[in-house]
Amino acid sequence: MDKNNNYRLETLLAHNTKDDRENRALTPPIAQTSTFYFDNMDQVKKAFNFETDDYVYTRGNNPTIRLFEEKMALIEKGNAAVAFASGMAAISSVLFSLLKPQDQVVFHRTLYGSTHTVAKTLLKKYDIDSKFIDLTNSDNLNALIDDAVKVIYFETPSNPNLELIDIQKIKKIIGDKNIKIVVDNTFLSPYFQNPLENGADIVLHSATKYISGHGDVVAGVVVSKDIDYIHRLKFDYMTEFGGVISPFNAWLLLRGLKTLHIRMKAHEANAIKIADYLNSHKKVTNVIYPSLESYPFTEVVSKQMRGFGAIITFEVKGSREDAVNFIDHLKLFKIAVSLGDIESLIEMPSEMTHLGYDKSELESFGLTEKMIRISVGLENHEDLIADLEKSLDRIK
């Protein structure tokens, strides 16, 4: 496929970035090999000096992995990408590639649990100072920016309370300072949001989620417009830390991407109906979803998003035990930590994905002990609502 085109996203998702002219295979083959051979030492020299695109060892490059990276760069509006063995391998590698001892990194107050652990505990061991603030209020950032700050990192929407950060506003505050904006775009996928187009320097995903879409892959990916940075991230960090994705998993992700647009639209359609249902139910409170009139970030939605996604958070009225009882009696919503799968999933962040947060500090991070997060799947929305209704009926 010609990269210099004006094809729309759906078309880009359907086609490969390279045609397999040798085999004329519509679906690219899996290069399931660890090692590649050379015909002579001159080829070796050129490959090791990056004078050619020849492959050496799958930890550094592989045809199937490269196809996935090229597709992700294309649909995230970047110039290059690096695939990783997991989302956390991607996140930690990016942070260590951008920071050194005595640097500061500013995080949004609410993060995925393992990211929060890296930010609060792991970076501290390397004399890197992490600051946690509410980035939805730009005044908070203005007060912190100085020469020590090298990275601003956030999810938008944030996990799990769906707070939105205005990327363009963050970029304006930074100005010409040498600070990198890193955005986790897992919740929306490239179909609903492209952070690089709004001023981010680096965008990353837990590809385990919507990129895969089928709950059968663990992977991560990082995209940037800066080709030199991506080259350094791959060969100075990914290959040395060893967080390499397998060719088979890269192939599964390529397969998943072909239906990304169809899945995201269906996820969203179901989520809108379920959010409306929950928001009108007398036993439900604090429903958070971007399509609702009560959602506090509607201006940011229209500014940088093309859709609402499929994550909803809410609370049931009553005690924490009532919330647990409600979850335990659901049939279609499976209790699980992940999201973005065909199946609808449900969890309590304070007991699962965000267990590492200090319970006494939950409120300061925009969370509560009773908060429930659902990832709306692709089942019939009427069946999902009926499942919710039966379980809500148990709450007195």
PyMOL commands that set and color helices and strands:
alter all, ss='L'
color gray80, all
select helices_A, chain A and resi 9-14+41-48+63-75+87-98+113-125+138-142+167-174+189-192+195-198+227-241+247-257+260-280+298-304+320-328+349-351+359-365+381-392
alter helices_A, ss='H'
color red, helices_A
select strands_A, chain A and resi 80-84+104-108+129-133+149-155+180-184+202-206+220-224+284-288+311-316+334-335+345-347+372-375
alter strands_A, ss='S'
color yellow, strands_A
deselect
rebuild
show_as cartoon
